Amino acid sequence: MVKNMGSADRIVRLVVFLVIAVLIAAKVLTGAAAVVLGIIAVIMLLTSLAGFCPLYVPLKMSTAKKKE
């Protein structure tokens, strides 16, 4: 699995995860919205930690720096 995410992309995903996690923990988000956004947040966390986004593959995208 080749990494296809750059540093900025990974940091943004981690920040989004943290914001959603805090909102859920503070009970600002509840119900279906909390479940859906919680799932999205976990996916963002996992892709950020792995450095690989499966959605980028069919789109032929990469935010990773090119090796010269």
Steps between C-alpha positions, in 0.01 A plus 500: 500500500664819378436810707296751303442767765725794576566655839246782465227255397574277799503793745169634371341157542633470856365845589158413355503175701586687821231765446231238439619291795486801733153597377373147560667478843351837600157374388467783248445235233248232588279246329540408135730795429741381769501146360555605139764761581663259747540241225642762264738618774630148562557449127690829487713394795584161349585638157712771659695251711550268202589783262282333237158605373320227300280763332808660344584179305209499249528879473874462428577766761789542737589778740830336592826659393648353186828313542766623262 
